[in-house]
């Protein structure tokens, strides 16, 4: 299935785009998405382990399934004071 991931802040800067389209298996999970993203966009390798992934506006763990047409966002860690 084709999936679109929205990128924000530093992830957008590292990837050079605010959207990434990936092809995932029909039974993909968030963990699968992370692995495919690393191969598609290696510039995110250092930051991706610290990012949250939201599926349909809810934070999702690596075992969360991704369904076709799910809204996915890659949310980098926040710093500041």
C-alpha positions, 0 to 999 in steps of 0.5 A: 500500500502507498503511504504518505508521511508528514514531516515536521521541524528538524525531520523536514529539514533533514529530509528536504521535504515535508512529505514522504511517500512510501510503499508498505506491505498491507500488514505493515506496522509502525516498526515496519514504517521506521525500517522502510523510512531509514532505507528511503531517507538515510539522512533521518538515521540519527533522529528517527529513533527519538521521533514519535509517530502518530497514526490517525492523530494518535501516538503509536508504538512500533506494533501499531498496525498501519491501514491504507489511507491512515494519516501518518506524522513523524514528530521529532523530539522537542527541546527548549525551555 
